[in-house]
Amino acid sequence: MDKIYRDVPLEDIPWNIETPPDALVMLVESGEVKPSKTIDLGCGTGNYAIYLASIGFEVTGIDISESAIKIAKRNAKKKGIKCNFLVADVLGDLDEVCETFDFAYDWELLHHIFPEERKKYIENVHRILNSMGKYLSVCFSEKDPQFGGSRKYRETRLGTVLYFSSEDELRDLLKPYFDIKELKTIEISGKSGSHLANYVFVKRK
């Protein structure tokens, strides 16, 4: 992933979109998620973390890519927005993250994490959330026809392999740790058109 951020122009990285997604904006504007201590898991170049920080959230963004974090810090500084960005592996022990949060989210990160690694990841999310903390995850749906149709594992033009999930898989993954408030399939706009994604919004047990 670091190679992508080093070698590919930012405008050619499909997920690097500066404008915050409607689904995240609506969650905030509805009051369902209020300004609070927040962590952006797999923050990339920090676009959505910077958006939330600009409207009163106290945001930490983490990503495994050192190059992405350097860009995120530069973007925040350029815009005069205070964010905390850290290099960290969401599948590791997250020793770099020394606090807990009221809201955690990953925007199109989970499809980069294969099923055998997801339990570790979700346990990490659960651990860094405060009691009654909320978590939003959005990832590619198996209903989406991109990158080879109906297969669960699909290779992208950047050489990454993604896992396309069903709603039932996400329900089974999250239910032991969270109360599910909303789970649905939504359409998301991207650089090369729209795609179908699983949207799941939960509260920590």
N, C-alpha and C positions, 0 to 999 in steps of 0.2 A: 504493500500500500504506500509506503514511503516513496518508492520509485515513481509511482504515479504522480504524487505531488511535486517531486523533483523534476520530472521529465515531460509531463504533459501540461500544456498551457491551461490555466485555470478555466478559461472559457470552453475548453474541450472536455472537461471533467463533468460527466452528466449530472452528478448530484451537487455540484458546486453552484448553488443558486442563491443570490443575495437576498431576494425578496422572501420574507417568511411565508410558509405555506398557510393556506386558508384554514386548514384544520387546526393548526396550532394557534393562529390568531383568534379563531372563534372560541377556542377553549379559554383563552385569556379574557376576551371581550365579554363573554357570557358570565364571567365571575366564578366559573367552576375552578379555575386556578388563579389565585391572587398573587401579587408580588410577594416573593418569599425567597428563602435560600434554595437555589436550584442547581442541579447538575445536568449538563449536556453530555451524554455518553456517546463517544464517537463524533466529536464536534466538528471535525474537519477544519476548515479555515475560519470557523467561528461565526458564520453569518447569523445563525438563529440565536446563539448565545448573546451576541451583540445587540440584536433586536430586543431580546427580553431585558437585558441590562439597561437599554435606553428608556424602558418604560417602568423602571423601578425594581426589577428583580436583582438579587445578589447572586451572580452566576459564576459557577466554575465549569469550565469546559475541559474535557479530557479526550485524548486521541493517542493511538499507538504510533502515529506518524510524527516524528520530530519536525519534519518539513512543514506539515500542516499546522502544527502549533506555532512555529515561527511566523507563518503567514497570518494566523489568527491574532497573535500579539500585535503584529504590525497593523492589521486592519483596525483593531480596537484603538490603538494609539492614534491612528490617522483620524478616526472619528471622535476622539476625545471621550471614549466610553471605557469605564472601569470594569474589567473582567479578569478572572483568574484562570489562566490556561496552563495545563499540566500535560506532560507526556506520561501516559499510563496505559497499561493493557487491561481492558475490561475483563479479560479472562484470567488475569493474575490475581494477586492478593490485594491490590489497590492500596498498598502501604503509602503511596503518594497522597492519597486522599485522607486527610486527618480530621474530617468533620462529617456531620450528617446533614441531611437535606429534607426539605418539605415537599419538593417536587423533583422528580427525575424524568428524563425523557431520552429516547433514542429515535432519531428520524432516519429511517431506512438504513439502520445498522444491522438489525437482527438477521436480515437475509444473508449477511456475510458470516454469520455464526451458525455452524452446522448443528444438527440435532444433538449429537453426542456431547457437545460443549455447552448447550444452552442451560442446563441445570446449574452449572457453576456460575454462569453469567447472571441468571435470575437470583441466585442466592446472594451474589454481590450487590445487586440492585436492592434487594430486601434489606440487607445489612446496613447500607448507607442511607436508608430512608428513616426518618423519624416516625414515631408512632402515628398512625393515620396519614402518613405521607402518601402522595399520589404519584402515579407513574403512567406515562404515555409511551406506547411503542407503535411504530408504523413500519411495516415491512411488506415486501412483494407478496401478492396473493397467488396461489396456484392457479387461480382462474385467469390470470393475465397471460396473454399469448406471446409475450416478448421472449426473445433469445431461445427459440426452439420449441414453442408450443407447450405441451402438457407435462414435460419432464419435471421432476422435483429439483434436480441439479442442472443448472444451465450456465454455460460460459458466455461472458460478455465480450464485446469487441476490444476491451482493455485487457483481456486475459484473466479477469477475475471469475471465480465460480460462485454463483449465488444459489441459495436454497429457497424455494418457493413454498410457502406454508399454507395450510388450511386453517380456517377458524377453529376447528376442533383441536388441532395440534396446539394452538396457542392457549386455548381454554384449559387443556390438560396440563400444559406447562406452568401456567400462572396460578391456577386454582389453589394449590397447596399453600401459597404464600400471600395471595391477594384476594380481596373481594372484587369481582369484576363488575364495573359500573356500566361499561359499554364495550361491545365487541361487534364489529361490522366490517363490511367491505366497502371501500370508498374509491372514488376516481381522483387521481392526483395529476395535476399538470406538471410536465417536465420540459426539458429543453427540446426534446424531439417528439413531443406529443404527450398525450395522457396515458396513464397506466392504472391498473387495479392494485389496490393495496389493502392489507388487513390493518384495521385501526382498533387498538385495544387500550382502554383507559381504566385503570384499576386503583384501588386503595389498599394500602398495607394492612395486613391482619395484625 
